[in-house]
Amino acid sequence: MVWRRDEYIAHMGFEYTGKEMFCELLGPLVGLKEEWQAQGATEEEISLFAFGWDSVMNVWICNDSAAMEGHSQFGARLGPISGIAPVVLEDNAEYRIVRDVLGRRTKLCKSSGTVPLPLEYPVKTMDDWQRIKPWYEYREDRVNREKLLSMKRQQEQGCLTIVGVLGGFDEPRQLMGEEELCVSFYEQPEMIEDMLGTFADTALRVLERVVEVLQVDCLFAHEDLAGKSGPLVGPKQIRQFILPYYRRIWDFLSSHGTTIFSQDSDGMIDPVIDDFLACGINASFPFEPGAGMDMVRTRKNYGRKLAIKGGIDKYALMGTKEEIRRELEYKMCGTMRGGGTIFCLDHRIPNGVPVENYRYYVRTGREILGLPVEQVGPFVWMGF
């Protein structure tokens, strides 16, 4: 079922719309298609069309990342404009090596990877950062007013509008790598502050022009800053570096009517939820049980302060039908209903999930939530 923009905004604001949202967050991992084909799945099932997932039609005003290629479909740009054209350096059956927009060599392992791995980084010192800083500074061609007007018409037809801001952790990581960045929080704090200050300065100048044309419904930050052992940044780093950056952008947009600030964190984030709430975050995903996250526990602890997307253990789908039902009954309990929750797997559908188990998961989840059991529709990526 396709939700209207106003329904989605109300739902994420903990208003009961008369229905629950059950969707697929990010789709399958590499290789699952071939597994399902061997098990007799139909093309409609492989495309996820057969499962008729809930979705909200959306339009990205900007979705900038250091790894992105091509921005012509967006109305605004917040990320690097380096003038470097991506070049394929090597391509074989096992992997592809590309020189990307930051001048990095990146490697994508075709058998398992969905995101290329940087093999080198452009920044180690303040001098390195000063050399590429102009890539992130404001320029007039960051805003395409005609495209924004087109997006406004889409919004008027029911599309949710989304601004993807550069991650306060993720973008410096793209420039430096995780180890160098984490050390630099201590050894080169002035450089990190200058990076985030530059990102914020540019974002505000761009967004001032965006809000002249249309309403921004959702601010989104991709971070992926945590794993099983916990976050790569602690409360001190978040409050010193990320909070001032986030708050400048969020305070501006929320003053112009934006109500959702969503963060993709991955991993165990319990130790820093309070700190990200202070940054303005009010929606988070994917709440991975494999990393120790429990969406029901989080809801009991934080109530209406934090909307939740994900949270259903993807690995439960490798078990028995009884185990799948037990997982769904726990996660789809009354505590989690009535708004503020988008029920979905906690990340991509992993290899090893039988198609019959996936069918059972969809049917059972719909039955528990009181949704129509049989419906079809295209899969819409809900990772925002």
C-alpha positions in Angstrom: 0.0 0.0 0.0 1.3 3.4 -0.9 1.0 5.9 1.9 0.4 9.6 1.4 2.9 12.1 2.5 0.7 13.5 5.2 -0.1 10.0 6.6 3.6 9.1 6.8 4.5 12.4 8.6 1.6 11.8 11.1 2.7 8.2 11.7 6.3 9.2 12.3 5.0 11.8 14.7 3.3 9.1 16.8 -0.2 9.9 15.5 -2.4 6.8 14.9 -3.5 6.8 11.3 -5.7 3.7 11.6 -3.1 1.4 10.2 0.5 0.2 10.8 3.4 0.4 8.3 5.1 -2.9 7.3 7.8 -2.6 4.6 11.1 -3.9 3.3 13.9 -1.5 4.4 16.7 -2.1 1.9 16.0 -5.2 -0.1 18.1 -8.4 -0.7 21.8 -9.0 -0.4 23.9 -10.0 -3.4 23.3 -13.6 -4.3 19.8 -14.1 -2.8 18.2 -13.7 -6.2 20.0 -16.8 -7.5 19.1 -18.7 -4.3 15.4 -17.9 -4.7 15.4 -18.8 -8.4 16.8 -22.2 -7.5 14.0 -22.6 -5.0 11.3 -21.9 -7.6 10.5 -18.3 -6.7 8.6 -16.3 -9.3 10.1 -13.1 -10.9 7.5 -11.1 -9.0 8.8 -12.6 -5.7 12.4 -12.0 -6.7 11.6 -8.3 -7.4 9.6 -8.2 -4.2 6.6 -7.0 -6.2 4.6 -10.0 -5.1 4.8 -9.0 -1.5 3.1 -5.6 -1.9 5.2 -3.8 0.7 3.9 -0.6 2.2 5.8 2.5 1.1 5.6 6.3 0.8 6.4 7.9 -2.5 9.3 10.2 -2.0 11.6 12.7 -3.8 15.2 13.4 -2.7 15.9 17.1 -2.8 19.6 16.1 -2.3 21.3 12.9 -1.3 24.9 13.7 -1.1 27.7 11.3 -0.2 31.4 11.2 -1.0 30.8 8.0 -2.9 28.0 9.2 -5.1 28.3 9.6 -8.8 26.0 11.9 -10.7 23.7 14.5 -9.1 21.7 15.7 -12.1 18.4 14.2 -10.7 18.6 16.4 -7.5 17.5 19.9 -6.9 20.4 20.8 -4.6 23.8 19.5 -3.7 25.5 19.6 -0.3 28.4 17.3 -1.0 31.8 17.5 -2.7 32.1 19.0 -6.2 35.6 17.9 -7.0 35.6 17.9 -10.8 37.0 14.4 -10.8 35.2 12.0 -13.1 35.0 8.4 -11.9 37.2 6.0 -13.9 37.1 2.2 -14.0 40.7 1.1 -13.4 40.1 -2.6 -13.4 37.1 -4.8 -13.9 37.0 -8.6 -13.8 34.6 -11.4 -12.6 35.7 -11.0 -8.9 35.9 -7.3 -8.4 35.9 -3.8 -9.8 38.4 -1.0 -9.0 37.3 2.5 -9.6 38.9 6.0 -9.1 36.0 7.8 -7.5 34.9 11.5 -7.2 37.3 12.0 -4.3 40.2 10.6 -6.3 40.3 7.4 -4.1 40.8 4.0 -5.5 37.8 1.9 -4.4 37.2 -1.9 -4.7 33.8 -3.6 -5.0 33.8 -7.4 -4.4 31.1 -8.5 -6.8 30.2 -11.8 -5.0 29.2 -10.1 -1.8 29.6 -6.4 -1.7 27.0 -3.7 -2.2 29.3 -0.7 -1.3 32.9 -0.3 -2.6 35.7 -0.3 -0.1 38.1 2.7 -0.3 41.7 1.6 -0.7 43.1 5.1 0.1 42.0 8.4 1.4 42.7 12.0 0.4 43.1 13.6 3.9 45.5 13.0 6.7 46.5 16.6 7.8 45.1 20.1 7.9 47.1 20.9 4.7 45.3 18.0 2.9 41.9 19.3 4.1 42.7 22.9 3.0 43.6 21.6 -0.4 40.2 20.0 -1.0 38.1 22.3 1.2 36.9 24.3 -1.9 35.1 21.1 -3.1 32.7 21.6 -0.1 32.2 25.3 -0.2 29.2 27.1 -1.5 28.8 27.9 -5.2 25.7 29.0 -7.2 25.4 25.8 -9.2 24.6 23.8 -6.1 21.0 24.8 -6.5 18.8 24.0 -9.4 15.6 26.1 -9.0 13.8 24.5 -12.0 14.3 21.1 -10.5 13.1 22.3 -7.1 9.9 23.6 -8.7 9.4 20.2 -10.3 9.9 18.6 -6.9 7.3 21.0 -5.4 4.8 19.7 -7.8 5.6 16.2 -6.8 5.2 17.1 -3.2 1.8 18.6 -4.0 0.9 15.2 -5.5 1.7 13.4 -2.2 5.5 12.8 -2.3 7.6 13.1 0.8 10.5 15.5 0.3 13.9 14.4 1.8 17.2 16.2 2.3 20.2 14.0 2.7 22.8 15.9 4.7 26.5 14.9 4.9 27.1 12.6 7.9 28.9 14.3 10.8 30.9 11.1 11.2 30.5 9.5 7.8 31.7 12.3 5.5 35.0 12.8 7.5 35.4 9.0 7.4 35.1 9.1 3.7 37.9 11.6 3.5 40.2 10.1 6.2 39.1 6.5 7.0 37.8 5.4 10.3 41.1 4.9 12.2 42.6 8.3 11.1 39.3 10.1 11.9 39.0 8.6 15.4 42.6 9.6 16.2 42.0 13.0 14.8 39.2 13.7 17.2 42.0 13.9 19.8 45.0 15.0 17.8 43.5 17.3 15.1 40.2 18.6 16.6 40.5 21.9 14.8 40.5 20.2 11.4 37.4 18.1 12.2 35.7 21.3 13.5 36.6 23.1 10.3 35.3 20.3 8.2 31.9 20.1 9.9 31.7 23.9 10.0 32.3 24.1 6.3 29.7 21.4 5.6 27.2 23.3 7.8 27.9 26.7 6.2 27.3 25.3 2.7 24.2 23.3 3.8 22.6 26.4 5.3 23.2 28.6 2.3 21.8 25.9 0.0 18.8 25.1 2.2 17.9 28.8 2.5 17.2 28.7 -1.2 15.5 25.4 -1.0 12.9 26.5 1.5 12.0 29.5 -0.6 10.6 27.0 -3.1 9.2 24.0 -1.1 8.8 22.4 2.3 11.4 19.9 3.5 9.6 17.1 5.2 12.5 14.9 6.3 16.2 15.5 7.1 18.3 12.4 6.8 21.8 11.6 7.9 23.7 8.5 6.9 26.3 7.6 9.5 26.8 3.8 9.9 28.9 4.6 12.9 28.4 1.6 15.1 29.0 -2.2 15.1 28.4 -5.1 17.5 30.8 -3.7 20.1 29.2 -0.3 20.2 29.6 3.1 18.5 32.9 4.4 17.1 32.3 7.8 18.7 31.3 8.4 22.3 29.2 11.1 24.0 32.1 13.5 24.3 32.9 13.4 20.5 29.2 13.7 19.6 28.6 16.7 21.8 31.9 18.4 20.8 31.8 17.8 17.1 28.6 16.4 15.7 26.0 18.2 17.9 26.9 21.7 16.8 26.9 20.6 13.1 23.6 18.8 13.3 21.9 21.5 15.4 22.8 24.3 12.9 21.0 22.4 10.1 18.2 21.0 12.1 17.3 24.2 14.0 17.1 26.0 10.6 14.9 23.3 8.9 12.7 22.7 11.9 12.0 26.4 12.1 10.7 26.1 8.5 8.4 23.2 9.3 10.5 20.1 9.0 9.4 17.5 11.5 11.5 14.3 10.9 15.2 14.0 11.5 16.2 10.4 10.7 19.6 8.8 11.2 21.0 5.5 9.7 23.3 4.4 12.4 23.7 0.6 12.2 25.0 -1.4 15.1 24.8 -0.9 18.9 23.9 2.7 19.6 22.3 2.4 23.1 25.3 4.3 24.7 24.8 7.4 22.5 21.0 7.6 22.0 20.6 10.4 24.5 23.4 12.3 22.8 21.8 12.0 19.4 18.4 13.0 20.8 20.2 16.2 22.0 21.4 16.7 18.4 17.8 16.7 17.2 17.5 13.1 15.9 13.9 11.8 16.4 13.9 8.7 14.1 16.5 6.0 13.8 17.2 2.7 12.0 17.9 -0.2 11.5 18.0 -1.4 15.2 19.9 -4.6 14.6 19.2 -7.4 17.2 22.5 -9.0 16.1 24.3 -6.0 17.6 22.2 -6.1 20.8 19.6 -3.6 19.9 16.0 -4.2 21.1 13.3 -1.9 19.6 10.8 -2.8 22.3 13.3 -2.0 25.1 14.2 1.3 23.3 10.5 2.3 23.0 9.9 1.6 26.7 12.9 3.7 27.6 12.3 6.6 25.2 8.6 6.6 24.4 7.6 9.2 21.8 11.0 10.8 21.7 12.3 8.4 19.1 10.6 6.8 16.1 12.0 3.4 15.0 12.4 1.8 11.7 13.6 -1.8 11.3 14.2 -3.9 14.4 12.9 -7.3 13.2 15.8 -9.8 13.3 16.7 -10.7 9.7 18.4 -13.9 10.9 15.2 -15.1 12.5 14.0 -15.8 8.9 16.7 -18.5 8.6 15.0 -20.4 11.5 11.7 -22.3 11.8 8.3 -20.8 11.2 7.7 -21.0 15.0 10.8 -18.9 15.5 9.7 -16.4 12.9 6.3 -16.0 14.5 7.8 -15.6 18.0 10.0 -12.8 16.7 7.1 -11.0 15.0 4.8 -11.4 18.0 7.4 -9.8 20.3 8.3 -7.0 17.9 4.8 -6.2 16.8 3.4 -6.0 20.3 1.0 -3.3 21.5 3.9 -1.2 22.8 5.2 -0.7 19.3 1.9 0.1 17.6 -0.2 3.3 17.2 2.4 5.3 15.4 6.2 5.9 15.6 7.2 2.5 14.2 7.9 1.2 10.7 8.0 -2.5 11.0 10.7 -4.1 8.8 13.8 -6.2 8.9 16.9 -4.7 10.5 18.8 -4.5 7.3 19.0 -6.3 3.9 17.5 -9.8 3.5 20.5 -12.1 4.1 21.6 -15.0 1.9 20.3 -18.3 3.3 16.7 -17.1 3.9 14.5 -19.6 2.1 11.8 -18.0 -0.1 9.1 -20.0 1.7 10.3 -18.5 5.0 10.1 -15.1 3.5 6.6 -15.7 2.3 5.6 -16.9 5.8 7.2 -13.8 7.4 5.2 -11.5 5.2 1.9 -13.3 5.7 2.3 -13.7 9.4 3.4 -10.1 9.9 0.3 -8.8 8.1 -2.0 -11.1 10.1 -0.6 -9.8 13.4 -0.9 -6.2 12.3 -4.3 -6.7 10.9 -3.2 -5.7 7.3 -4.5 -7.2 4.1 -2.7 -10.5 3.6 -2.8 -10.6 -0.2 -1.6 -7.5 -2.0 1.0 -6.6 -4.6 3.1 -3.6 -5.5 6.6 -2.4 -6.4 9.4 -2.5 -3.8 10.3 1.0 -2.8 13.5 1.5 -0.9 12.7 2.9 2.6 16.2 3.5 3.9 15.7 7.1 5.0 
